[in-house]
Amino acid sequence: MGQLPCYDALEWAMPESVPVRCPACRREHVYAAPSYPCACGAPVSPALDRLTAPAVVTHRVWDEEWVAVRCPACGRGNQWPRPELGCPCGTVLRIPVVPGADHRPVAPRTALDVVTAAALHLHRLGHRDIRRADQRPPSGVGLAARGLLAQVDPSVRPATLRDVECLWLTAMTESAECVYFSLAGYTEDARTRADTLGIPLFVLGPTGPPQPANGPADELHATGA
């Protein structure tokens, strides 16, 4: 599958900065656009629009939370969290990107794309210390953060009851919560068992960000980490 990017360092380099004024308190900020690792290993960052004023985030719409950016090194398109800045006054500002950078995301094309999408989603939910898990799961790739164990299954078969239970047992031994990401979805008994155990299930579809596949995932998506 290739080398997994180093998710220990999700505070990536910040190659571009723009001045930002909060419209609520008039405080001046300098916002630096974060870089994200493309599957090819090159850093990718959204191009910020210096001519457009930032918008205040008053409510959230899932489709507006992401922006697609193309890697200048290999041409691969990936989906990243839309740039935002939190002002100390409590206002959240959405930083505009250059027109043309904001479009529908591309489909995951490799197993590494799938793992990257899951790691970025966990980061978006509030986990900042994502890394490869110490224990390799029976299938797929294990990711870990403080108090969390995630399994990412990029295979073309639905995750099974055994897959879900193995993840839960491993998380129990580490006193951690757990979450499952699957590209091909889940069998019915796997969904039922996950609901009973309170394990969030997400599906990584051909387009778009990971989608909740059960009640615990809906709750996690709504509240974050």
N, C-alpha and C positions, 0 to 999 in steps of 0.2 A: 504494500500500500504506500510505501515511501515514508519518509521521516515526518513525524507530526511536528508542526511548528511549536515553538516554546511558549506555551500558554502561561508560564510563570510570569511572563513579562507582558501583561496586557496594558501596561502603561507605556505604550510604544512611543517612538520618536514623534516629535511634533514639528513638521517641516514648514507649516504656514501659519501665520498669525494675522489677525485683523483686529482693529479697534472696535469695541462694542459699547454703546451707551444704553443703560437700562432706562426704558421710557417711564418706569414707575418712580424710581428714586433719583434718576439722572446720574447715577454713579458710572464712572468710566472703567472699562475692563479691557484687557487684551486677551482675545480668545485664540488659542492655538489648536489647529485641527489635528486630531490624533491620526496616527498611521496604523493600518491593520496589515497582517501578513497574508499576502496572496498565497495560493497553493504552490506557486512556483518559488516562493521564498522572498520575493521582492516586497518592500513596503508599499502600501497603497493608501492614499488619503484623498478625501473629497476636495474638490476645488471650491473654495469659498468665494461667494459673491460679495465683493467689497462695495458695490453700488446700491445694494438693497438693504433696507433697515431690517433688523431682526424682528420676528413676530413673537408676541407673548403667548405662551401655551396656556390656554384656559381649559381645554378638554382634549382628550387624546382619542385619535382614530388609528386603529392598528395599521392600516395601509399607509398612513402618513409618518409612521415611526421609522421608516427605512429609506435608504437611498442606495441606488445601484451605481457602482463606480468601476470603471474598467482599468485593469492593470496596465501601466505603460510599458512594462517589460514583456509580457506574454500575450496581452490582449484579452485575457480572461475577464469576464464580468462577474462581480460578486456583490452581495448585498450587505451593507453595513448600517449600524445605527445612525440615524440622522443627527447631525451636530446640534448640541444643545449646551446652554450655559446657565447655571444656577446662580443668581445674584444673591448676596447676603440678605437683601431685603425680603427674600422669599419668592421673587418673580423668576419664572423659568422662561428663558428666551430660546427660540429656535433659530439657529444661525442659517441664513440662506446659502444655498450652493449655486454654482454657476448653472444657468439654464442649459438643459441638455444632459446634465449629470443625474437629474432626478427622473427616473423612469422605472417601469416594472422590472423586478429582478429576473435573473436568468436561472435556468434549471441547474441543480447540482449535477455535475458531470462525472465526478470521481468520488471514491470513498473519502478522500481527504476533504473534498468540498462539503460532504455531509458532516464530518467531524467538525470542520470549521464553523458551519452554520449552527451546530449545537452549542459549541463553545461560545460563540458570539451571543446566542440567545441567553445562555446562563449569565454572561457578562451583563447583558441588558436587564436581566432580572435582579441584578445587584451583587453577583459573585465576582469579586475582583482578583481572586488568587487562583484562577483555574490552571490546572496542570494535568499531566498524564497520571492516572491512578497507579498506586504502587502494585496492586494486584491486577493481573490481566483477566478480564472476564472470559467465560467459556466461548462467547462469540462477540464480535464487534470490538469496540475500543472503550476503555474505561477512562473517564475524566473525573477529577476530584477538585474540590474546593473546601474551604473551612466548613466542617460540619455537613458536607454533602458528597455523595458519590453518584455519578451519572454513568449510564451505559448508552453508547451510541452504536446502533446496529445498521450498517450500510448495506446489508445483504438484500436480496430480492425475495426472501421468504418472510412471512409475518413472524413477529416475535411470539414465542410460545409461553405457556404456563410455566414451564421449567425455567425459561430465561428470566421471567419476572421474579420467580421465587428465589433463584440464585442471586440476583441483584439484591433483593431484600435481605437475605441471610448474610451476605457479605457486608452490607451496610450496617446490619445489627451488630456484627462483630467489631465494627469500627465506631459504634455509637454515633452514626451519621444518618441523616435523611437521604433519600434516594429519588432519582428521577430517570425515566427511560425515554430515549429517542429512537425511533425506528423509521426507516425509509419505506418499508413495505407494510406498515401497520401492525395489527395484533390479532391473534386468534380470539375467539369469543371467550374461551375460558381464561385466557391471559387477562383480558379486560376485566372480567368478573373478579378474578383474584386480586388484581391491582386496586380495584375499587374497595375491596374488603380490607386490604392492607394500607390503603391511603397513599398509593404510589402514583405520582403524576405521570401520565403517558402523553408523549408528543409524537406527532407524525411529521416527518420531513418530506413534504410533497415535492412534485416536480418543479413547482414555482413557489415563490413566496417564503416567508419565514416559517419556522416550526409552528404547527397548529395543535392546540389542546385536543386530546382524544378521550378524556374522561373528566369526571367531576373534580378530582384533586388537581388535575392540570389546569382546569378553568380557574380554580381558586388561586393557584400559584401565579398564573398569568395576571390575574386581577390585583393581587396584593404584592407580588414580588418577593424577593428573599427576605 
